[in-house]
Amino acid sequence: MPEGSTVDVIGGSENQFIEIIGEEMEEYEKIRNRKNIHVRLLTTVDQAERFKKMSAVRKNFVFRVIPFLQSGITDADIWPDGLVLKFYGD
């Protein structure tokens, strides 16, 4: 990924990236910070506190909450001419 890029993430209540990457998270963050890569996350209400704490310690990391989506599964379809977001939940 080019330096100065932004990664846009759509996540639901099952945001498991950190759990999946595991021990490699520290190295991932070193590379991301060295390359000045920003992360913008769109997430559910039930994850707000988790990401509020995370944004205080992760450089170039911001998140926004989908106010009407308490929890649930999200899915995204990326097409050549559009984006479809699907939310399943309460």
Secondary structure, DSSP 8 states (H G I E B T S, - for coil): --TT-EEEEE--TT--HHHHHGGGHHHHHHHHHHTT-EEEEEEEGGGHHHHHHHHHHSTTEEEEEETT--SEEEEEEEETTEEEEEEEE-
